[in-house]
Amino acid sequence: MSKIAELPPHRHGDSEPLCDVSAARRDKDSGPAVPHVVIVGAGFGGLSATKALAHAPVRVTLIDKRNHHLFQPLLYQVATAGLSPAQIAAPIRTIVRHQKNTTVLLGEVTGVDMAKREVALGEMRIPFDYLVLATGARHFYFGYDDWEPFAPGLKSLEDATEIRRRILLAFETAESECDVTAQNRLLTFVVIGAGPTGVEMAGTIAEISRHALRMDFRNIDPSAARILLVEAGPRVLPAFPEVLSKDAQTRLERLGVEVRLGQAVTACDAEGVTIGGQHVPAHTIIWAAGVMASPAARWLGVAADRAGRVAVASDLSVPGHSDVFVIGDTALAKDAGGKPLPGLAPVAKQEGAYVARVIAARSSEHPVPPVFHYKNFGNLATIGRKAAVVDFGRIKLTGFFAWVLWSVAHIFYLIGFRNRLTVAIDWLWAYLTFERGARLITGAPGAILREASESTIASAKRGRGER
């Protein structure tokens, strides 16, 4: 495999980079020549590495295709109308505005030239001395990519607002639907995958249908909504101890969620899903089952595992390239026992901080820190508005106190005092009143009404046996 992948053609016909914004800034400031660190991705790992290099003797260029850092663990709250997008995101430039050694570029990286040590950003070539790829993961449909339009995943603010639109529009369309069969389909929600995201989505949809929306409609009973959580494996939250998985399942079922275990989805389209050979008519389907790493392995010309992750050395560098690091969801890093580390925010944050220490030490000719070791401070998942499961190793918690810990931890790790304060207030209000403060169906009004009308007409045709 070539070491140069997906690079757009060099139009100027020479070997020099088209543009090095960071170098231009250095020359303007008449600063000394220092190593140039290019970090691709401003998620948990990339941002952690950037902030940890604030006082290191390096120049940093941080590249991301979006202008904001996103707190992904709370995306489901946006998707279920609990929070607004601005409460879980912050502009990247604002976060690093005081780091004088850091330049932020908005753009999408399309490849890496390992021979020339350049990153392709559109027509620009960004040279690097050190490269950190923290490019995250995307949805993976196990070869059924045609399912994506019917079962969107949850990785971005755009995903979250689209899912929110579909959920709220289902209730609105059902309100004007006279056919009971069509109403039942509109009020059936299927969540595929019972990891933390799937469990949190299913539990929250059940709660808003039974509480937040219960009094708002006249022709339908939102509390009669059917929520299915489908998992091909033997239990929910497979990464948690079995006792916590059982507790989570019990609490989900108390909320009215139908949990189907050991049953894979074999078909998915506009009409619904097929689970274990049974077709379930459903209007809203949400994908929380699988992810695939970014194409970083292809950029680097190295092998990847089945999930697209790059196998990294003990210092998180790419074997054979000690100055190129891969972290976060794109990295196949292992713990002391040889077990792959999970794709969690704490893992990415610790990896980013570690890589920054390695680069800073090399740039200062100081001793390089020992191999990366992940410190597991526990796993958390919430089930509805006042219950969660927490795994601290020997200590395992469930119920209301676990939910309080989950809430405090997530508020603490949000970026910005304003976000922490507004999220805390919104959660307190939601806990006391059951209200969801961001119940907005966004998009062009004409398109929304047209979609609702088309859905109603299609439901009527199904009721008459037409196609």
C-alpha positions as CSV (number, residue, x, y, z in Angstrom):
1,M,0.0,0.0,0.0
2,S,1.3,3.4,-0.9
3,K,2.3,5.8,1.9
4,I,0.6,8.6,0.1
5,A,-3.1,8.5,0.0
6,E,-6.0,10.7,-1.0
7,L,-3.9,13.8,-1.7
8,P,-5.3,16.3,-4.2
9,P,-3.0,17.1,-7.1
10,H,-0.3,19.7,-6.5
11,R,-1.1,22.4,-9.0
12,H,2.0,24.5,-8.8
13,G,4.3,21.9,-10.1
14,D,7.0,22.2,-7.5
15,S,7.9,20.4,-4.3
16,E,7.2,23.2,-1.9
17,P,4.0,23.3,0.2
18,L,1.3,25.5,-1.2
19,C,0.9,27.2,2.1
20,D,2.1,27.0,5.7
21,V,0.1,29.5,7.6
22,S,1.8,28.7,10.9
23,A,5.2,29.2,9.4
24,A,4.2,32.5,7.9
25,R,3.0,33.6,11.4
26,R,6.3,32.6,12.9
27,D,8.3,34.5,10.3
28,K,6.2,37.6,10.9
29,D,6.8,37.4,14.7
30,S,10.6,36.8,14.1
31,G,10.4,33.9,16.5
32,P,13.0,31.0,16.6
33,A,12.6,27.9,14.5
34,V,10.9,25.4,16.6
35,P,9.2,22.0,15.8
36,H,5.9,22.2,14.1
37,V,3.1,20.0,15.5
38,V,0.1,19.4,13.4
39,I,-3.0,18.1,15.2
40,V,-5.9,16.9,13.1
41,G,-9.2,16.8,15.0
42,A,-10.4,19.0,17.9
43,G,-12.3,16.3,19.7
44,F,-11.4,15.2,23.2
45,G,-8.0,13.8,22.2
46,G,-6.9,16.5,19.8
47,L,-8.0,19.3,22.1
48,S,-6.3,17.7,25.1
49,A,-3.0,17.4,23.2
50,T,-3.3,21.0,22.0
51,K,-3.9,22.5,25.5
52,A,-1.1,20.4,27.0
53,L,1.3,21.9,24.5
54,A,0.4,25.5,25.4
55,H,3.8,26.1,27.0
56,A,5.9,23.7,25.1
57,P,8.7,24.9,22.7
58,V,6.7,24.1,19.6
59,R,4.3,25.6,17.1
60,V,0.9,24.0,17.0
61,T,-1.5,23.9,14.1
62,L,-4.9,22.5,15.0
63,I,-7.1,21.5,12.1
64,D,-10.8,20.5,12.2
65,K,-13.6,20.4,9.6
66,R,-15.9,22.1,12.2
67,N,-15.3,25.3,14.1
68,H,-16.4,23.9,17.4
69,H,-15.4,21.3,20.0
70,L,-18.3,19.0,20.8
71,F,-19.1,17.3,24.1
72,Q,-20.3,14.0,22.5
73,P,-21.5,12.2,25.7
74,L,-24.4,14.7,25.8
75,L,-25.4,14.6,22.2
76,Y,-28.3,12.4,23.0
77,Q,-29.7,15.2,25.2
78,V,-29.8,17.5,22.1
79,A,-31.4,14.6,20.1
80,T,-34.1,14.3,22.7
81,A,-34.8,18.0,23.2
82,G,-33.2,18.2,26.6
83,L,-30.4,20.7,25.7
84,S,-29.7,23.1,22.9
85,P,-26.7,22.5,20.6
86,A,-24.8,25.6,22.0
87,Q,-24.9,24.1,25.5
88,I,-22.6,21.2,24.6
89,A,-20.3,22.9,22.1
90,A,-17.8,25.7,22.2
91,P,-15.8,27.5,19.4
92,I,-12.3,26.0,19.0
93,R,-10.8,29.4,18.6
94,T,-12.3,30.6,21.9
95,I,-10.9,27.6,23.8
96,V,-7.3,28.2,22.6
97,R,-7.4,31.9,22.2
98,H,-4.7,32.5,24.9
99,Q,-2.3,29.9,23.4
100,K,0.1,32.1,21.5
101,N,1.8,29.1,19.9
102,T,-1.4,27.7,18.4
103,T,-3.0,28.4,15.0
104,V,-6.5,27.0,14.2
105,L,-7.4,26.1,10.7
106,L,-10.9,25.3,9.5
107,G,-10.9,22.6,6.8
108,E,-11.0,18.9,6.1
109,V,-7.8,16.9,5.8
110,T,-7.8,14.6,2.7
111,G,-4.5,12.8,3.1
112,V,-1.0,12.6,4.5
113,D,2.2,12.5,2.5
114,M,4.6,10.6,4.7
115,A,7.5,11.0,2.4
116,K,7.3,14.8,2.3
117,R,5.9,15.0,5.8
118,E,2.9,17.0,4.8
119,V,-0.8,17.1,5.5
120,A,-3.2,17.9,2.7
121,L,-5.8,20.5,3.5
122,G,-7.7,21.3,0.3
123,E,-5.0,22.7,-2.0
124,M,-2.7,23.6,0.9
125,R,0.1,21.4,2.1
126,I,0.9,21.7,5.8
127,P,4.4,20.5,6.7
128,F,4.9,18.9,10.1
129,D,7.7,17.8,12.4
130,Y,5.2,15.9,14.6
131,L,1.7,14.7,13.5
132,V,-1.1,13.8,15.8
133,L,-4.2,12.2,14.2
134,A,-7.2,12.5,16.5
135,T,-9.8,12.1,13.8
136,G,-12.4,10.1,15.6
137,A,-14.9,7.7,14.2
138,R,-18.0,7.6,12.1
139,H,-21.1,5.4,11.8
140,F,-20.6,1.9,10.6
141,Y,-23.5,-0.2,9.3
142,F,-21.7,-3.5,8.9
143,G,-21.9,-3.4,5.2
144,Y,-25.5,-2.2,5.0
145,D,-24.8,1.4,4.1
146,D,-28.2,1.8,2.5
147,W,-29.7,1.7,6.0
148,E,-28.2,5.1,6.9
149,P,-31.0,7.3,5.5
150,F,-33.5,5.4,7.6
151,A,-31.5,4.9,10.7
152,P,-29.2,7.9,11.4
153,G,-26.4,7.7,13.9
154,L,-25.4,10.2,16.5
155,K,-21.9,11.7,16.1
156,S,-22.5,15.4,15.4
157,L,-24.8,18.3,16.1
158,E,-26.3,17.9,12.7
159,D,-27.1,14.2,13.6
160,A,-28.6,15.3,16.9
161,T,-30.9,18.0,15.5
162,E,-32.0,15.6,12.7
163,I,-32.9,12.9,15.2
164,R,-34.7,15.5,17.3
165,R,-36.6,16.6,14.3
166,R,-37.7,13.1,13.4
167,I,-38.8,12.3,17.0
168,L,-40.9,15.4,17.4
169,L,-42.3,15.3,13.9
170,A,-43.5,11.7,14.6
171,F,-45.7,13.0,17.4
172,E,-46.9,16.0,15.4
173,T,-47.8,13.8,12.3
174,A,-49.5,11.2,14.5
175,E,-51.8,14.0,15.9
176,S,-53.3,14.6,12.5
177,E,-53.4,10.9,11.5
178,C,-56.8,9.2,11.8
179,D,-55.8,5.6,11.0
180,V,-54.9,3.7,14.2
181,T,-52.4,1.4,12.4
182,A,-50.6,4.4,10.9
183,Q,-50.6,6.2,14.3
184,N,-49.0,3.1,15.9
185,R,-46.3,3.1,13.3
186,L,-45.6,6.8,13.8
187,L,-45.4,6.3,17.5
188,T,-43.0,3.3,17.3
189,F,-39.3,4.2,17.9
190,V,-36.5,1.7,17.4
191,V,-33.0,2.1,18.8
192,I,-30.5,-0.3,17.4
193,G,-27.6,-1.0,19.8
194,A,-27.6,-1.2,23.6
195,G,-24.4,0.5,24.5
196,P,-24.4,3.7,26.6
197,T,-25.8,5.8,23.7
198,G,-28.6,3.3,22.9
199,V,-29.6,2.9,26.5
200,E,-29.6,6.6,27.1
201,M,-31.6,7.3,23.9
202,A,-34.2,4.7,24.6
203,G,-34.7,5.6,28.2
204,T,-35.0,9.3,27.4
205,I,-37.5,8.8,24.6
206,A,-39.6,6.7,26.9
207,E,-39.5,9.5,29.5
208,I,-40.4,12.4,27.2
209,S,-43.3,10.4,25.7
210,R,-44.7,9.5,29.1
211,H,-44.1,12.8,30.9
212,A,-42.9,15.8,28.9
213,L,-45.4,15.3,26.0
214,R,-48.2,13.6,27.9
215,M,-50.5,16.6,28.3
216,D,-49.7,18.4,25.0
217,F,-51.7,16.5,22.5
218,R,-55.5,15.9,22.1
219,N,-55.9,13.2,19.4
220,I,-53.1,10.9,20.5
221,D,-51.7,9.6,23.8
222,P,-47.9,10.1,23.7
223,S,-47.5,7.8,26.6
224,A,-48.7,4.9,24.4
225,A,-45.5,5.3,22.3
226,R,-43.6,2.0,21.7
227,I,-39.9,2.1,22.3
228,L,-37.8,-0.9,21.3
229,L,-34.1,-1.3,22.2
230,V,-32.5,-4.0,20.0
231,E,-29.2,-5.6,20.8
232,A,-27.6,-8.5,18.9
233,G,-25.6,-9.5,22.0
234,P,-26.8,-11.2,25.2
235,R,-27.2,-8.0,27.4
236,V,-27.4,-4.3,27.4
237,L,-24.3,-2.2,28.3
238,P,-21.9,-5.1,27.4
239,A,-18.8,-3.1,28.6
240,F,-20.2,-2.9,32.1
241,P,-20.3,-5.7,34.8
242,E,-23.2,-8.1,34.3
243,V,-24.9,-7.0,37.6
244,L,-25.1,-3.4,36.3
245,S,-26.3,-4.6,32.9
246,K,-29.2,-6.4,34.6
247,D,-30.0,-3.4,36.7
248,A,-30.1,-1.1,33.6
249,Q,-32.3,-3.5,31.7
250,T,-34.8,-3.7,34.7
251,R,-34.9,0.1,34.9
252,L,-35.4,0.4,31.2
253,E,-38.3,-2.0,31.2
254,R,-39.9,-0.1,34.1
255,L,-39.9,3.0,31.9
256,G,-41.7,1.0,29.3
257,V,-38.8,0.2,26.9
258,E,-39.1,-3.2,25.2
259,V,-35.6,-4.7,25.3
260,R,-34.8,-7.3,22.7
261,L,-31.6,-9.2,23.3
262,G,-29.8,-11.7,21.1
263,Q,-31.7,-10.5,18.0
264,A,-30.0,-8.8,15.1
265,V,-31.7,-6.3,12.8
266,T,-31.7,-7.9,9.3
267,A,-33.5,-5.2,7.3
268,C,-34.2,-1.5,7.7
269,D,-36.1,0.8,5.4
270,A,-38.7,3.5,5.4
271,E,-41.4,1.1,6.5
272,G,-39.5,-0.1,9.6
273,V,-37.1,-2.9,10.7
274,T,-36.9,-6.6,10.6
275,I,-35.8,-8.1,13.9
276,G,-35.2,-11.8,14.2
277,G,-37.4,-12.5,11.2
278,Q,-40.2,-10.3,12.5
279,H,-41.1,-7.0,10.7
280,V,-41.8,-4.1,13.0
281,P,-43.4,-1.1,11.4
282,A,-41.6,2.0,12.7
283,H,-41.3,5.7,11.7
284,T,-38.2,6.6,13.7
285,I,-35.1,4.4,13.8
286,I,-31.9,5.4,15.5
287,W,-28.5,3.7,14.9
288,A,-26.3,3.2,18.0
289,A,-24.8,-0.1,17.1
290,G,-21.4,0.4,15.4
291,V,-18.7,2.8,14.5
292,M,-15.8,2.8,12.1
293,A,-12.6,4.8,12.6
294,S,-11.6,7.6,10.3
295,P,-9.6,6.8,7.2
296,A,-6.3,7.6,9.0
297,A,-4.9,4.2,8.3
298,R,-5.4,4.7,4.6
299,W,-3.7,8.1,4.8
300,L,-0.7,6.6,6.5
301,G,-0.5,3.5,4.4
302,V,-0.6,1.2,7.3
303,A,-2.8,-1.8,8.2
304,A,-6.0,-1.4,10.2
305,D,-8.2,-3.7,12.2
306,R,-11.8,-4.5,11.2
307,A,-13.0,-1.2,12.8
308,G,-10.4,0.8,10.8
309,R,-8.2,1.5,13.8
310,V,-4.5,2.0,13.6
311,A,-2.4,-0.4,15.8
312,V,-0.1,1.9,17.7
313,A,3.0,1.4,19.8
314,S,3.2,1.7,23.5
315,D,3.9,5.4,23.1
316,L,0.9,5.8,20.8
317,S,3.1,6.4,17.8
318,V,2.7,4.6,14.5
319,P,5.2,1.7,14.2
320,G,8.1,2.8,12.0
321,H,7.1,6.5,12.4
322,S,8.1,7.7,15.8
323,D,7.0,11.3,15.1
324,V,3.4,10.4,14.0
325,F,0.8,9.6,16.7
326,V,-2.7,8.3,16.5
327,I,-5.1,8.7,19.4
328,G,-8.8,8.4,20.4
329,D,-11.3,6.4,18.4
330,T,-8.8,6.0,15.5
331,A,-6.2,4.2,17.6
332,L,-6.0,0.6,18.5
333,A,-4.2,1.0,21.8
334,K,-4.1,-1.7,24.5
335,D,-3.9,-1.8,28.2
336,A,-1.3,-3.7,30.2
337,G,-3.3,-6.9,29.8
338,G,-3.4,-6.6,26.0
339,K,-7.1,-5.7,25.9
340,P,-8.0,-2.9,23.5
341,L,-8.9,0.4,25.2
342,P,-12.5,1.5,24.6
343,G,-13.5,4.5,22.5
344,L,-14.4,6.7,25.4
345,A,-13.7,10.4,26.1
346,P,-11.5,9.8,29.1
347,V,-9.3,7.5,27.1
348,A,-8.9,10.1,24.3
349,K,-8.2,12.9,26.8
350,Q,-5.5,10.9,28.6
351,E,-3.9,9.8,25.3
352,G,-3.8,13.4,24.0
353,A,-2.2,14.7,27.2
354,Y,0.4,11.8,27.1
355,V,1.3,12.5,23.5
356,A,1.8,16.2,24.3
357,R,4.2,15.2,27.1
358,V,6.2,13.0,24.7
359,I,6.4,15.8,22.1
360,A,7.3,18.4,24.6
361,A,10.0,16.2,26.1
362,R,11.6,15.5,22.7
363,S,11.5,19.1,21.7
364,S,13.2,20.1,25.0
365,E,15.6,17.2,24.9
366,H,14.2,16.1,28.2
367,P,13.6,12.4,29.2
368,V,10.6,11.0,27.4
369,P,7.8,9.8,29.8
370,P,7.3,6.0,30.1
371,V,4.8,4.1,28.0
372,F,1.2,5.2,28.0
373,H,-0.9,3.7,30.8
374,Y,-4.7,4.4,30.9
375,K,-6.1,5.2,34.3
376,N,-9.7,4.0,34.4
377,F,-11.7,6.2,36.7
378,G,-14.9,4.4,36.0
379,N,-17.7,4.0,33.5
380,L,-21.1,5.8,33.7
381,A,-24.4,5.5,31.9
382,T,-27.7,7.1,32.7
383,I,-31.2,5.5,32.4
384,G,-33.8,8.3,32.3
385,R,-34.0,11.3,34.5
386,K,-33.1,9.9,37.9
387,A,-31.3,6.6,37.5
388,A,-27.8,5.6,36.3
389,V,-25.2,2.9,36.6
390,V,-21.7,3.6,37.7
391,D,-18.7,1.2,37.6
392,F,-15.8,2.2,39.7
393,G,-14.2,-1.2,39.7
394,R,-14.8,-2.6,43.2
395,I,-17.5,0.0,43.8
396,K,-20.6,-0.3,41.7
397,L,-23.5,2.1,42.1
398,T,-27.0,2.2,40.7
399,G,-30.1,4.4,41.1
400,F,-30.5,8.0,42.1
401,F,-27.1,8.5,43.7
402,A,-25.4,7.1,40.6
403,W,-27.5,9.5,38.5
404,V,-26.3,12.5,40.7
405,L,-22.6,11.3,40.1
406,W,-23.2,11.0,36.4
407,S,-24.7,14.5,36.3
408,V,-21.9,16.1,38.3
409,A,-19.2,14.4,36.2
410,H,-20.8,15.5,32.9
411,I,-21.3,19.1,34.0
412,F,-17.7,19.3,35.3
413,Y,-16.2,18.2,32.0
414,L,-18.2,20.6,29.9
415,I,-16.1,23.5,28.5
416,G,-17.0,27.0,29.8
417,F,-18.7,28.2,33.0
418,R,-21.7,29.4,31.1
419,N,-22.4,25.9,29.6
420,R,-22.0,24.3,33.0
421,L,-24.3,26.7,34.6
422,T,-27.0,26.6,32.0
423,V,-26.9,22.8,31.7
424,A,-27.2,22.5,35.5
425,I,-30.2,24.8,35.6
426,D,-31.9,23.1,32.7
427,W,-31.4,19.7,34.3
428,L,-32.8,20.9,37.6
429,W,-35.8,22.4,35.9
430,A,-36.4,19.2,33.9
431,Y,-36.1,17.1,37.0
432,L,-38.7,19.2,38.9
433,T,-41.1,19.8,36.0
434,F,-40.5,17.0,33.4
435,E,-40.2,19.8,30.8
436,R,-37.8,19.6,27.9
437,G,-36.6,23.1,27.0
438,A,-35.4,22.5,23.4
439,R,-38.4,21.0,21.7
440,L,-37.8,22.7,18.4
441,I,-38.4,21.2,15.0
442,T,-35.8,23.0,12.8
443,G,-35.7,23.4,9.1
444,A,-37.6,25.2,6.4
445,P,-41.3,25.4,7.5
446,G,-42.5,24.4,4.1
447,A,-40.3,21.4,4.0
448,I,-41.4,20.3,7.5
449,L,-45.1,20.7,6.6
450,R,-44.6,18.9,3.3
451,E,-42.8,16.0,5.0
452,A,-45.5,15.7,7.6
453,S,-48.2,15.8,4.9
454,E,-46.3,13.1,2.8
455,S,-46.0,10.9,5.9
456,T,-49.7,11.2,6.6
457,I,-50.6,10.3,3.0
458,A,-48.2,7.4,2.9
459,S,-49.7,6.1,6.2
460,A,-53.2,6.4,4.7
461,K,-52.1,4.4,1.7
462,R,-50.6,1.7,3.9
463,G,-53.8,1.5,5.8
464,R,-55.7,0.8,2.5
465,G,-53.1,-1.7,1.4
466,E,-51.7,0.5,-1.3
467,R,-48.0,0.9,-2.1
